[in-house]
Amino acid sequence: MKFLIHLLLLITLSALGGAAWVAHRPVTLPPGVAIKGGGKNRDPVDDLKQAAIKGAGVIVISETEVNRHLEKVLSARRQGPLARWVQFENLHLELEPEVAHVTLVWNVSGHWSTATVDLSVVRLEKNFRIEIVGGAYGHLKVPRGLLRPLAPALQSLNEALQEEIHALFQMNQVRVAEHKLVLDPRFP
């Protein structure tokens, strides 16, 4: 009986160790994510504001343009007791039909660490709602309830991107498509 308990504990400890190893392996970002500049220098927020005022046609913003804008707008601040060892590096957005994968990248004492949050945009009558549908720590996929430790980071992003979020939700239709956002300010 004692042997079985020790065997069960060993299996449990091995599973937890394996999960920790998978969670600490950062995801590989697509090539070109770290490249700064280049391409069109259009301001997506200005485009959104102009479209909302004019009520013009459909606006398509590519994944690359969104990532370039996020890189330009977001800057890391060091704060808290772990600020010497942990620093937010960047955010990468990957768009698939109906789901946006937001990957947060941190530098933890010289090693990369990533967490991915999968978001979907839902319209409820006159209001838009962003829902967390799942995510991952490194390569370890987890249900949305286990992403709760990321709440302070997501709240900070919400505060930093308030102007962009407000401009985005002035549109009447917001659709996440393959590698692009499709926005329409016109009434359906």
Order of alpha helices (4+ residues) and beta strands (2+ residues): alpha-alpha-beta-alpha-beta-beta-beta-beta-beta-alpha-alpha-beta-beta
